[in-house]
Amino acid sequence: MSTVPRLSTSDLEPSRIAWRKSSYSDNQGQGDCIEIAEAYAATHGVIAIRDSKNPAGRPLVVPVDAWHAFAAAAAAGEFGTV
């Protein structure tokens, strides 16, 4: 059985990761947006998520499968409309 390398706090330093957010997000900084980073998807099996209004904050890290399930459910309208 293979093991996934652990991420250190410095690995998750927001300035060291390439972040992206939805093209639907407004660029005025007033939207309720998240940004995601897939830098560790292949090596660690996780997606990092952060609040675009707090880019220096600590990101939430979730398994890739959980992120894909969430994104698919959101796209299917399972959470209603905003």
N, C-alpha and C positions, 0 to 999 in steps of 0.2 A: 504494500500500500504506500502510495506517495504522500508526502506531506506538503502543505502549502506554506511558503515562507511567511513569517509574521511581518506585519507592517509596523514600523516604528513611528513614534510621534513625528520625527523629522521627515519620514516618508510622506506624511499627510500634511506637511506644511503647505498651506494654500498657494503660496507663490511658486511652488515647485511643480504644480500640476496644471495641465491644460484643461480649462473649464469651458463648458458650452451651455447655452440656454436656448430655450425655444425661440424660433423666429417670430412667434406670436407675442413675445414679451415686448413691452414698450421700452424704448431707450431713454425715457425721461427719468428712470429710477423710481417710478411711483407704482410699478406693478408688483403684484405678489408673485414673485418668481423664484424658482429654484434653478440651480446650475448643477450639472453633473460632470464627473470626470471618469473616464473609462481607462485611465492609465494603468490600473492594476487589475483589470478584468481578466486578461489572459494569464498573468503571473500569479495572482492571488485569488481570483474568482470573486472579486468584489467591485462594486460601483461606489464612488464617493459622491455625496449629495450635500449641497450647502445652500443657504439663503443668500440670494443675490444682494440683499440689502446689508448683509454682514459678511463680506468676503473674507475678512480676517478671522472669522469664527471657526471653531472646530467643525469639520464636516462629519456627517452621519455616514457610516459605512455599512452597506447591505450586500448580501450575496447577489450575484448576477441574476440567478433564477428568480429571486424575489423581486428584483427591479423589473425584469421583463414581464412578470405576472402583473405587477402594479401598472406598468405602462400599457399593457394590453387591455386591462380592465378599464383604465381611464379612457383609452381610445374608443372602447366599446360603449362608453357612457354609463358604466356601472356605478359611478359616484354622482350621477346627476350632472346638471350644468351649473356653471359658475357665472 
